């Protein structure tokens, strides 16, 4: 099985909103049961609809954090969000680096406080299909030709990408070029 690198935005969203929605659903079921004992059908229906809404939102957030990840498959990056996926060829990746989320989002957006120290994979693409990626990853991750995605073990994925890019870069005719002259520290 290939390594999955979960999107930390979705994990943070589950922790902040999923548990409270789950608790809201449980409280609404309890209140609905109390009104059911009093034989008040209108109130029971209201509280059960509210419980279903709370449980539905919490399940949605849980599934989103569970099935939202990035992984390297051969010579492609595979982005998955629930049932929707997108692939980006490694030939489209101009540069891959790891930075702290706060530093990577500087002048672009605000990082959630709980993720400010998290590592983010920063991918610079040659010709991005930013509309498709923005719909999949959200506007928090896509900035023109750059993708900034906070991931668990982002350093490991960056190393895998660089290892996969190394043979492609060597095979692109770089060995035919003469080496660049080295500059020495000369005082003028």
N, C-alpha and C positions, 0 to 999 in steps of 0.2 A: 504494500500500500504506500502510495506517495504521501509525503509530508503535507499536512494541511496547516495553513497559517491563518488563524481566525482574525477577522476584522475586529479590532478592539472598540470601535465606535459602537458596534452592535452589542458587544458584551457589556459596555458601560450603560447603554440604554436599558438592557434587561435588568441590571442591578439597580438602576435608579427608579425605573417605572414598572417593571414586571412584578416584583414582589408586592408593591402597594396595590396593583390591580388585582392580584391574586387574593390579597387580604380583603379588598373591597368586595370581591365576588363571594367570599365566605361569609362576610358580615351580612350581605344582602340576602343570602340563602337563609341565614339564621333569622333575620327579621321577617322574611317571607314565611318561614315556618311558624313564627309567633302569630302573624296575622292569619295564617291558615287555621290555627287553633281557635281563633275568634270568628271564623267563618266570614271574613271580609275578602271576597273574591277580587275586587278591584285593586286593593292594596297588595294582595298576594301576587297578582299579575305584574304590577309595577315593580315590586322588589325582585321577582324572578327574572324579568327582562333586564333590570340593572345588574343582577348577578351574572346573567349570560353575557352581557356586554363586558363586565370586568374580567370574566374568565376568558372570553374571546380575545380581548386585547392582551392579556398576559400570555396566552398560548401563542399568539402572533409574535410577540416580542421574544419568547423563548425559541420559537422556530427560527426566527431571524438570526439570533445569536448563535444558534446551533448550526445552521446551514448557510452561513455567510463567511466565505474564506477565499484564500488565494493559494494557488499551488503551481509548481512548475511541472509541466508534462512534456517531456522531450524538448522540443525547441519552441514551445509556446507557454505563455502564462495563461492560466485558467482562472478566471474570476467567476465565483458563484455567489448568487444571492437568491436564497430559497430555491425556486425551480428555474430561475433565469440564469443564463451563463453567457460569458463572453470570452473570447480568446484573442490574445495579442501575440503575434510572432516576435521572437526575440530579435529578429532583424530590425524591427521597429524601435527597439530600445536603444537609445543613444547613450544613456548613462544610468547606472543604478547606484544609489548610495543610501546610507542609513544616517538619519539625524534624529535628534529629539523633536517631538511633535511641535513644541512651542517654537523652536528655531525654524522648522520647516514651514510653519504657517505664518511666519513673521510678515506683516503687512498684507496678509491675504485673508485671514480669518482668526477666530478665537478658538483655542483648544479648550475642551472641558477641563475643569480643575483636576479631576481625578486622573486624567490622561496626560497631563502636562509634562510629566517625566518619561512618558512611554517612547519607545523607539518607533520610528516611522520609516517605511520604505519609500524613498523618493525616486520615481522613475521619470526620466526625461525621454519623451517619444519623438520620433522623427516626423511622422505625419499622423497625429492621433485622430481617431473618430470620437471626438470629445462629447458629442451629443449622445451617442450610444453608451459610452462609459459613464457620463454624468447621470443618465437615467438609471443605470445599474448601481453605481457606487454612491451617488448623491453629490450634490454640489460641494460638500465638505471635503471631498477627496480629489476633485478634478479642477485644475487651474490651467487652462490653455493647453500647452503641450506637456504639462507636468502632472503626475499623479502622486499624491501624498496620502499614504494609507498606513495608519498605525496598526502594527501586527505584533502578535506574540512571536518571539524568535525571529525578528526582522533581519538580524545579522546573518542568521543561518540561510535564509532565503536569498539575501543579497550575495552571499558566497556561492550558492548554487547557480544563481543567474550569471555571475562573473565566470564561473567555471564552464558554463554552457556557452557563453559568448566568446571565450578564449579561442577555441578552434575556428569559429567563424571569422574572427578578426585575423587570425593567422592565415586563413585560407583566402582572404580578400586581396592578396597580392602585396601585402606589406613587406614580405621578405625580399621582393624585387627592388625595393627602394634602398638607396645607400643610407647608411646610418647618418643621423644628423651630427654635425660637428659639435664637439663639446667645447663649451666656453670655460676658460679658466679665469680665476680671479686675477685680473690684472689691474694694477694701479695706473691711473693716468695722470 
